[in-house]
Amino acid sequence: MSQKELLKVENLSVSFTGYERGFRQIDLQVIENLNVTVKKGEMVAVVGASGSGKSLLAHTLLGILPPNSTACGNIYFEGELLNAQKINQLRGKEIAFVPQSVTYLDPLKKVGSQVRKDKKVIESYRKQQELFSFYDLPAKTDNLYPFELSGGMARRVFLSAAMMETPKLIVADEPTPGLHLEAAKNSLKHFREFADKGGGVLLITHDIELALEVSDRIAVFYAGTTVEEAFASDFQSENLLRHPYTKALWRALPQNGFAPTPGVQPYVKDKPQGCVYAPRCSVYSSKCNSKIPMQTIRNGSVLCACAK
């Protein structure tokens, strides 16, 4: 593992145990052989359609998967292989989480107390007030309950809570939905500033356009796996990208024609053998039906047998 790598997720797989027709137990593998890295001073955006595994990655990193789940693979933090106990020690301290929903806040407790984690020492009050001021939250926010927060306020409260400690990595799960454009850009600006000071940010988002403005690299997920990791600058041209799905995302951007690609992402039980994108791919060949390794092409990583 590189000395500069803060986070390295290697061959992560996540499955869920359920029941079919009420009696037969089944295991659904939602994530398979997923890979992503974040270096110190870097902001990496994870993009892809709903159901591609983006939020599950965040929940795995934070150790908050539901009881009926099983995760395997390797997660390294500053070169150390993590286990469940170590993840619990890092969560909320060296690894901070900015969730997407206000439901992560206790509805019966005031916001200030939750951000301070119930600490009543003067230093905690001072730091919480400084953070609220930095993120342009009104002074009264301290005494509000979660239901009294707007969407933008809630996300800034989460940012404040994340920065109460001294995290090295921020995992932000969809921090911009519901925000108007200026507020969304300001929110991502704070993450960019954190990375520029030497921290790492894993940004999970649907908004590729905003992600491209602030991120160093883009990890593209499809049907529970990583199909490409590319520099944000590669999105300046379709010819610089490697995977057919990444190119399809590029063509779907408004400035590139808003062109849709026929077909849908496969449900977990209907994944094809070999390449998960094969049924929708314009360059499909018979070699796409076998196991495909991740390969390095033009300083990027791609999971495609036909990439050049």
JOCORFEN-V31322 format. One record per backbone hydrogen bond with DSSP energy under -0.5 kcal/mol. CO is the residue of the C=O (numbers start at 1). NH is the residue of the N-H. E is the energy in kcal/mol with one decimal. If there is no record, write none. Layout:
co: (CO & CO)
nh: (NH & NH)
e: (E & E)
This chain:
co: (2 & 4 & 6 & 7 & 8 & 8 & 9 & 9 & 10 & 12 & 13 & 14 & 14 & 15 & 16 & 18 & 19 & 20 & 20 & 23 & 24 & 26 & 26 & 27 & 28 & 28 & 31 & 34 & 36 & 38 & 38 & 39 & 42 & 42 & 43 & 43 & 43 & 44 & 45 & 45 & 46 & 47 & 49 & 52 & 53 & 54 & 55 & 56 & 57 & 58 & 59 & 59 & 60 & 66 & 68 & 70 & 72 & 74 & 75 & 76 & 77 & 80 & 83 & 84 & 85 & 86 & 87 & 90 & 90 & 90 & 94 & 94 & 94 & 95 & 96 & 97 & 98 & 101 & 102 & 105 & 106 & 109 & 110 & 111 & 112 & 113 & 114 & 116 & 121 & 121 & 122 & 123 & 124 & 125 & 126 & 127 & 128 & 129 & 130 & 131 & 132 & 133 & 138 & 139 & 140 & 141 & 142 & 144 & 145 & 146 & 150 & 151 & 152 & 153 & 154 & 155 & 156 & 157 & 158 & 159 & 161 & 162 & 168 & 169 & 170 & 170 & 171 & 171 & 172 & 172 & 176 & 180 & 181 & 182 & 183 & 184 & 185 & 186 & 187 & 188 & 189 & 190 & 191 & 192 & 193 & 194 & 194 & 195 & 199 & 200 & 201 & 201 & 202 & 202 & 203 & 203 & 204 & 206 & 207 & 208 & 209 & 210 & 210 & 211 & 211 & 216 & 217 & 218 & 218 & 219 & 219 & 220 & 220 & 222 & 224 & 225 & 225 & 227 & 228 & 229 & 230 & 231 & 232 & 233 & 234 & 237 & 238 & 243 & 244 & 245 & 246 & 247 & 248 & 249 & 250 & 251 & 253 & 253 & 254 & 258 & 267 & 268 & 275 & 277 & 277 & 278 & 281 & 285 & 286 & 287 & 288 & 295 & 295 & 297 & 300 & 301 & 302 & 302)
nh: (5 & 40 & 78 & 38 & 10 & 76 & 11 & 36 & 74 & 34 & 72 & 30 & 31 & 70 & 28 & 26 & 21 & 23 & 24 & 25 & 20 & 18 & 28 & 29 & 16 & 30 & 14 & 12 & 9 & 6 & 7 & 42 & 44 & 201 & 45 & 216 & 217 & 203 & 47 & 219 & 205 & 221 & 52 & 224 & 57 & 58 & 59 & 60 & 61 & 62 & 63 & 64 & 63 & 69 & 17 & 15 & 13 & 10 & 82 & 8 & 80 & 77 & 87 & 88 & 89 & 90 & 91 & 93 & 94 & 95 & 96 & 168 & 169 & 92 & 171 & 99 & 173 & 104 & 105 & 107 & 109 & 146 & 114 & 115 & 116 & 118 & 117 & 119 & 124 & 125 & 126 & 127 & 128 & 129 & 130 & 131 & 132 & 133 & 134 & 135 & 137 & 136 & 141 & 142 & 143 & 144 & 112 & 111 & 148 & 149 & 154 & 155 & 156 & 157 & 158 & 159 & 160 & 161 & 162 & 163 & 164 & 165 & 200 & 96 & 172 & 202 & 98 & 173 & 174 & 204 & 179 & 184 & 185 & 186 & 187 & 188 & 189 & 190 & 191 & 192 & 193 & 194 & 195 & 196 & 197 & 197 & 199 & 198 & 41 & 170 & 44 & 203 & 172 & 204 & 46 & 205 & 174 & 208 & 211 & 212 & 213 & 213 & 214 & 214 & 215 & 232 & 45 & 220 & 230 & 47 & 221 & 227 & 228 & 225 & 32 & 222 & 227 & 303 & 220 & 301 & 218 & 234 & 235 & 236 & 237 & 240 & 241 & 247 & 248 & 249 & 250 & 251 & 252 & 253 & 253 & 259 & 256 & 258 & 257 & 260 & 270 & 271 & 278 & 280 & 281 & 281 & 284 & 288 & 289 & 290 & 275 & 297 & 302 & 300 & 297 & 229 & 295 & 304)
e: (-1.3 & -2.9 & -2.6 & -2.5 & -0.6 & -2.9 & -0.5 & -1.7 & -2.5 & -2.6 & -2.5 & -1.6 & -2.1 & -2.5 & -3.0 & -2.5 & -0.5 & -1.3 & -1.7 & -0.5 & -3.3 & -2.9 & -0.5 & -0.6 & -2.3 & -1.0 & -1.6 & -2.6 & -3.2 & -2.2 & -2.5 & -1.7 & -0.5 & -2.2 & -0.5 & -3.0 & -1.4 & -2.8 & -0.6 & -3.3 & -2.3 & -3.1 & -1.5 & -1.1 & -1.7 & -1.5 & -2.5 & -2.1 & -2.4 & -1.8 & -0.6 & -2.8 & -0.9 & -1.5 & -2.8 & -2.6 & -2.9 & -3.2 & -3.2 & -2.2 & -1.7 & -2.4 & -2.4 & -2.0 & -1.5 & -1.9 & -2.4 & -2.2 & -0.8 & -2.3 & -0.5 & -2.7 & -2.1 & -2.8 & -3.0 & -0.6 & -2.7 & -1.6 & -2.1 & -0.5 & -1.5 & -0.6 & -1.5 & -2.4 & -2.1 & -2.9 & -0.8 & -1.5 & -0.7 & -1.6 & -2.6 & -2.5 & -2.4 & -2.3 & -2.2 & -2.3 & -2.4 & -2.1 & -2.5 & -2.4 & -3.4 & -1.4 & -2.0 & -1.1 & -1.7 & -1.9 & -1.9 & -3.2 & -2.3 & -1.8 & -2.5 & -1.8 & -1.7 & -2.2 & -2.2 & -1.9 & -2.2 & -2.5 & -2.3 & -1.7 & -0.9 & -0.5 & -2.2 & -2.9 & -0.6 & -2.9 & -2.8 & -0.6 & -0.8 & -3.2 & -2.1 & -2.6 & -2.4 & -2.1 & -2.3 & -2.2 & -1.8 & -1.6 & -1.1 & -2.3 & -2.4 & -1.9 & -2.3 & -2.5 & -1.0 & -0.5 & -1.8 & -2.2 & -1.8 & -2.5 & -2.9 & -0.7 & -2.4 & -0.6 & -3.6 & -0.6 & -2.9 & -1.5 & -2.2 & -2.5 & -0.8 & -0.7 & -0.9 & -0.8 & -2.5 & -2.4 & -2.4 & -0.6 & -2.6 & -2.6 & -0.6 & -2.7 & -1.2 & -1.0 & -2.8 & -2.5 & -0.6 & -2.6 & -3.4 & -2.0 & -3.4 & -1.6 & -1.6 & -1.5 & -1.3 & -1.3 & -1.2 & -2.3 & -1.8 & -2.3 & -2.1 & -2.3 & -1.3 & -0.6 & -1.2 & -2.5 & -2.0 & -2.1 & -1.4 & -0.5 & -2.2 & -0.8 & -1.0 & -1.9 & -0.7 & -1.2 & -0.7 & -2.0 & -1.7 & -0.9 & -2.8 & -0.6 & -2.6 & -1.3 & -2.8 & -2.4 & -2.6 & -0.9)
